[in-house]
């Protein structure tokens, strides 16, 4: 059953209906293709694939940076921060989104009602802010020729500030929320976890549009300006001479720029759909609203596993450790216990 779109940016509001929407039995009988068995199988496969690749890929990124000392650079620490945020999205967002889509109501109790939307918003804010920090750090060192790199201590401070600011930006998702039972009729009720904004639902729309700018519009503008200036600077240097340092910088910048472009492209349909629903409430009653919302959400969530693929494809520093780790896993043979070994000898 489709419901009112949550004005909480990229976070699913765990409610098939919102308290401030006008609901009746006819509304509940709108077409919902997500209840078809074939569609549900496809959705389960899609979400499980994203979770598998996301958890595996981001865990590998964190592991190789921890394991190989040559990868412990400031840029890679920010990339690890990005991987941690993506892991949170994979573990705290996707399984519950899938359950909500399949069952159509909130089934996880009051504590998770307040915790999960907040944690999801927090993780997405961390991702976008971290992408901005990486771009600005490279802009500082390349465009302005600042040879003094950010220290690891300063990097840790910046990461802590990133999480603190993200926690503040996501806090309305936990504050303006309520959990309870919604009765459609004497014989029909569901458990709901809904946003509840003071005074008017317009406040929710204002927050939603503000988060669209903070999470998508502003970061995209900052990243675009930073990387365009970086690219121009590197291109001019490469015109007058080639050296290994500039080649490495160009390759790394190309990888980071690709990360931003992929992030922007994958999130664009979801944010556009959110904005359309905030501007025109008629979108909420369109046929297969819930299916469209879910499809756009799946596309956006692909951003949580593409970064590790980009690291392995476009960066030699990551490709070699990842290949070495994969080879180690493939060749690994569990040790045979001594008792079992003696039994095998006796049997022979």
C-alpha positions in Angstrom: 0.0 0.0 0.0 1.5 3.3 -0.9 1.7 6.1 1.5 2.8 9.7 2.0 6.4 10.3 1.1 8.6 11.0 4.1 10.1 14.5 4.1 13.4 13.2 5.4 15.8 13.3 2.5 17.2 9.9 1.6 15.8 8.2 4.6 12.8 5.9 4.4 10.0 7.0 6.8 8.9 3.7 8.2 5.2 4.4 7.7 3.0 3.4 4.8 0.8 6.3 5.8 1.4 9.5 7.7 -0.9 10.8 10.4 -1.4 14.2 8.6 -2.5 12.5 5.4 -6.1 12.1 4.5 -6.7 8.3 4.5 -9.6 6.1 3.7 -10.3 2.6 2.4 -10.2 3.7 -1.3 -6.7 5.1 -0.7 -5.6 1.7 0.8 -6.9 -0.1 -2.3 -4.6 1.7 -4.7 -2.5 -0.5 -6.9 0.6 -1.8 -5.2 2.8 -3.9 -7.5 5.3 -4.5 -4.6 2.9 -7.1 -3.3 3.2 -9.3 -6.5 5.3 -12.4 -5.8 7.5 -11.8 -8.9 8.2 -8.2 -8.0 9.0 -9.2 -4.4 11.5 -11.8 -5.6 13.3 -9.2 -7.7 13.3 -6.7 -4.9 14.7 -9.3 -2.4 17.5 -10.2 -4.9 18.3 -6.5 -5.6 18.5 -5.5 -1.9 20.5 -8.7 -0.9 22.9 -8.1 -3.8 23.6 -4.5 -2.7 24.0 -5.6 1.0 26.4 -8.4 0.0 28.6 -6.2 -2.2 28.4 -3.2 0.1 29.4 -5.1 3.3 32.1 -7.1 1.5 33.6 -4.2 -0.5 33.6 -1.6 2.3 34.9 -4.1 4.9 37.8 -4.9 2.5 38.6 -1.2 2.1 38.7 -0.7 5.9 40.8 -3.9 6.2 43.5 -3.1 3.6 44.0 0.5 4.9 44.5 -1.0 8.4 46.7 -3.8 7.2 49.0 -2.0 4.7 51.0 0.9 6.2 51.6 2.6 2.9 47.9 3.1 2.6 47.6 5.0 5.9 47.4 8.5 4.3 45.0 11.3 5.2 43.0 10.8 2.0 42.6 7.1 2.7 41.5 7.8 6.2 38.7 9.9 4.8 37.9 7.1 2.3 37.7 4.7 5.3 35.3 7.1 7.0 33.2 7.0 3.8 33.3 3.2 3.9 32.1 3.2 7.5 29.2 5.4 6.6 28.3 3.2 3.7 28.5 0.1 5.9 26.0 1.7 8.3 23.6 2.4 5.4 24.0 -1.2 4.3 23.3 -2.7 7.7 20.8 -0.2 9.2 18.9 0.9 6.1 18.6 -1.8 3.5 17.3 -4.8 5.5 14.6 -2.7 7.2 13.7 -0.9 4.0 13.1 -4.3 2.4 11.0 -5.5 5.3 8.9 -2.4 5.2 8.4 -2.7 1.4 7.3 -6.3 1.7 5.0 -6.0 4.8 3.8 -2.4 4.5 4.0 -1.6 8.2 6.5 -0.9 11.0 7.4 -4.1 12.7 10.5 -3.3 14.8 9.2 -1.6 17.9 9.5 1.9 19.5 13.2 2.0 20.1 14.1 1.3 16.5 11.4 3.7 15.3 13.5 6.6 16.7 16.9 5.1 16.2 16.9 3.8 12.6 15.8 6.8 10.7 18.2 9.0 12.7 21.1 6.5 12.1 20.3 6.4 8.3 20.2 10.2 8.1 23.5 10.4 10.0 25.3 8.0 7.7 24.2 9.8 4.5 25.3 13.2 5.9 28.7 11.7 6.8 29.1 10.4 3.3 28.3 13.7 1.6 30.4 15.8 4.0 33.3 13.4 3.7 33.2 13.6 -0.1 33.3 17.4 0.2 36.3 17.3 2.7 38.3 15.0 0.3 37.6 17.5 -2.6 38.6 20.5 -0.6 41.7 18.9 0.8 42.9 18.0 -2.6 42.0 21.5 -3.9 44.1 23.0 -1.1 47.2 20.9 -1.8 47.0 21.0 -5.7 45.6 24.3 -6.7 47.3 26.4 -4.1 50.5 24.3 -4.0 50.4 23.8 -0.3 53.0 21.1 0.4 52.2 20.9 4.1 49.7 18.0 4.3 47.0 17.7 6.8 48.4 15.8 9.8 46.8 12.6 11.0 45.8 14.2 14.2 44.0 17.0 12.4 42.4 14.4 10.1 41.0 12.6 13.2 39.6 16.0 14.5 37.9 16.7 11.1 36.4 13.2 11.1 35.0 13.7 14.6 33.6 17.1 13.6 32.0 15.5 10.5 30.1 13.0 12.7 29.1 15.7 15.2 27.7 18.0 12.4 26.0 15.0 10.8 24.4 14.0 14.1 23.0 17.6 14.5 21.6 17.7 10.9 19.9 14.4 11.3 18.5 15.0 14.8 15.0 16.2 13.6 14.5 12.7 12.3 14.5 11.4 15.9 13.0 14.4 17.6 9.9 15.0 15.5 8.7 11.4 15.4 6.0 9.3 17.1 5.3 5.6 17.4 1.8 4.1 17.8 -1.1 2.3 16.3 -3.1 3.8 13.5 -6.7 2.6 13.1 -8.2 2.6 9.7 -11.4 1.0 10.8 -12.7 -1.0 13.9 -11.2 -4.1 12.3 -8.1 -2.7 10.6 -5.1 -1.2 12.3 -1.3 -1.1 11.8 1.8 -0.1 13.8 3.2 3.1 12.6 6.4 5.1 13.0 5.7 8.5 11.7 7.2 11.9 11.5 5.2 14.4 13.6 6.1 18.0 13.0 4.9 20.8 15.2 2.1 23.1 14.1 2.0 22.0 10.4 3.2 19.4 8.0 4.7 22.3 6.0 7.6 22.2 8.5 8.4 18.7 7.3 8.4 19.8 3.7 10.7 22.7 4.6 13.1 20.3 6.3 12.9 17.9 3.4 13.8 20.6 0.8 16.5 22.0 3.1 18.1 18.5 3.4 17.9 18.1 -0.4 20.1 21.2 -0.7 22.4 20.2 2.2 22.8 16.6 1.1 22.8 16.9 -2.6 22.7 20.4 -4.1 25.4 22.2 -2.0 27.8 19.2 -1.9 27.5 18.7 -5.7 28.3 22.4 -6.3 31.3 22.3 -4.0 32.7 19.1 -5.5 32.2 20.3 -9.0 34.0 23.6 -8.5 36.8 22.0 -6.6 37.5 19.2 -9.1 37.1 21.4 -12.2 39.8 23.7 -10.8 42.0 20.8 -9.8 41.7 19.2 -13.2 42.6 22.5 -15.0 45.6 22.8 -12.7 46.8 19.3 -13.4 46.2 19.6 -17.1 48.4 22.8 -17.3 51.2 21.0 -15.4 51.0 18.0 -17.6 51.3 20.2 -20.7 54.7 21.5 -19.6 56.2 18.2 -18.5 55.4 14.7 -17.3 56.6 13.3 -14.0 55.4 10.5 -11.8 54.1 12.7 -9.1 51.7 14.5 -11.4 50.7 11.3 -13.0 49.8 9.8 -9.7 47.9 13.0 -8.7 46.0 12.9 -11.9 45.0 9.3 -11.5 43.9 9.8 -7.9 41.9 12.9 -8.8 40.3 11.1 -11.7 39.2 8.3 -9.3 37.8 10.8 -6.7 36.0 12.8 -9.3 34.4 9.6 -10.7 33.2 8.8 -7.1 31.5 12.2 -7.0 29.9 11.8 -10.4 28.6 8.3 -9.6 27.2 9.5 -6.3 25.4 12.4 -8.0 24.0 10.3 -10.8 22.8 7.4 -8.6 21.1 9.8 -6.1 19.5 12.1 -8.7 16.4 10.1 -9.5 15.6 9.6 -5.8 16.1 13.3 -4.9 14.1 14.4 -7.9 11.2 12.1 -6.9 11.3 13.4 -3.3 11.2 17.0 -4.5 8.3 16.3 -6.9 6.3 14.7 -4.0 7.1 17.7 -1.7 5.9 20.2 -4.4 2.9 18.3 -5.7 1.0 16.0 -3.3 -0.7 14.4 -6.3 2.4 12.4 -6.8 1.6 10.5 -3.6 -1.6 9.0 -5.2 -0.1 8.0 -8.6 -0.2 4.4 -9.6 2.7 2.3 -8.4 4.0 5.2 -6.3 5.5 2.7 -3.8 7.2 0.7 -6.5 8.7 3.7 -8.1 9.9 5.0 -4.7 11.5 1.6 -4.0 13.2 1.4 -7.4 14.7 4.9 -7.0 15.8 3.9 -3.5 17.6 0.8 -4.9 19.4 2.9 -7.5 20.5 5.4 -4.8 21.7 2.6 -2.5 24.0 1.2 -5.3 26.3 4.2 -4.3 27.2 2.2 -1.1 29.1 -0.5 -3.0 30.5 1.2 -6.1 33.3 3.1 -4.3 35.3 -0.1 -3.5 34.9 -1.2 -7.1 36.3 2.2 -8.3 39.2 1.9 -5.9 40.2 -1.5 -7.2 39.6 -0.5 -10.9 41.2 2.9 -10.9 43.9 2.9 -8.2 47.0 0.7 -8.2 47.6 1.4 -4.5 44.3 -0.4 -3.7 44.3 -2.9 -6.5 47.5 -4.7 -5.4 46.5 -5.1 -1.7 42.9 -6.2 -2.7 44.3 -8.7 -5.2 46.8 -10.0 -2.6 44.1 -10.4 0.0 41.7 -12.2 -2.5 44.5 -14.6 -3.5 45.3 -15.3 0.2 41.6 -16.1 0.9 41.4 -18.4 -2.2 44.7 -20.3 -1.3 43.9 -20.5 2.4 43.5 -24.1 3.7 42.2 -24.5 7.3 44.8 -26.3 9.5 44.1 -29.9 10.3 43.8 -30.7 14.0 46.4 -33.0 15.4 43.9 -35.6 16.5 42.3 -35.8 13.1 45.7 -35.9 11.4 46.7 -39.0 13.5 43.4 -40.7 12.7 44.0 -40.1 9.0 47.5 -41.7 9.3 46.2 -44.7 11.2 43.5 -45.2 8.6 46.2 -45.3 5.9 
